[in-house]
Amino acid sequence: MNTFNQVKALFIQTLQLGNRGANLNIDSPLLGAIPELDSMAVVNIITALEEQFGFCVEDDEISAESFATLGSLVEFVTRKLDGSI
């Protein structure tokens, strides 16, 4: 499973979006567009990403831009996996 599909599945599962998450794509807006994505949900997603991918996210590494779209979240994960962050 590629990174996009893994992040999408984790996002849908963590926020319990069910069928509503099926139409999410790389350009889908997240913050401000998905009511379930509040500050606590962001923390839960970061924790789930850390557990799924085996990296640690420092406080200064995450920003609202990382959660702007599903694509930007996937890009963040990819950069963490590549060690560029």
N, C-alpha and C positions, 0 to 999 in steps of 0.2 A: 504494500500500500504506500503510495507516495505521500510526501509531507502535507500537501494540500488536503488530501482526503483524510489523513489522520487528524489534522487540526480541525477540519470541518466537523468530523464525527465527534471529537472531544468537545468542541464548542456546543454542538447540538445536545449532547448528552449532559454536559455540565449545567446548561441552562434549561434542560428539560423542554426543548422546543418541539420535539416530536416531528410530525409531518410538516410543520411550518418551517423547519430547517432544511427541508429537501431542496428548496429552490435557491438556497444560498450559493453564490458564486464568488469568484475572485474579486469582483467589484462591489459586492454587497456591503452597504454601509452598516456599521455596528453601533458605535456610540451615538446615542440620540435617536437611533432608528429601531432598536430592539428594546422594548420596555424592561425586559428581564435583565438587561445588562446594566446593573447599577454598580456602585463601588464595591460592594461585597461580592458580587458576581465576578468582577474583574480579579479580585484576590483569589477566588475559587478557581478561575480559569488559569491564572498563573501557577497556582499550586498543582493543578492537573497537568499542565504542560511540563512542569519540572519533574513530576512523577513519570509521565509518559516518555519523555525524551532524555531524562537523566542529566539535566543541567540545572544550574542554580541561577535565579534571576535576582540581581541586586536591585535595591530601591531606585538607584539612579539610572538604571538601564531601561526602565519601562516609562512610556509616555502615552499621552492620549493619541498621538500619531500612530502608535503601534496598534491601537484598537480602532482606527478610523474605518478600515474595511477589512474584510476577511483576508484579502490579499496582503495587506500591510501586516496583519498578525502572522500570516504564513512566512512573510519575509523576515520578520523578527525571529521566528523559530529557526528558519534556515540560517540566519546570521549567527545565532547562538550555537547551532550544531557545527557550523564551519569554524567557530572560534573567533569570528570577527568582532564580536562584542565582548 
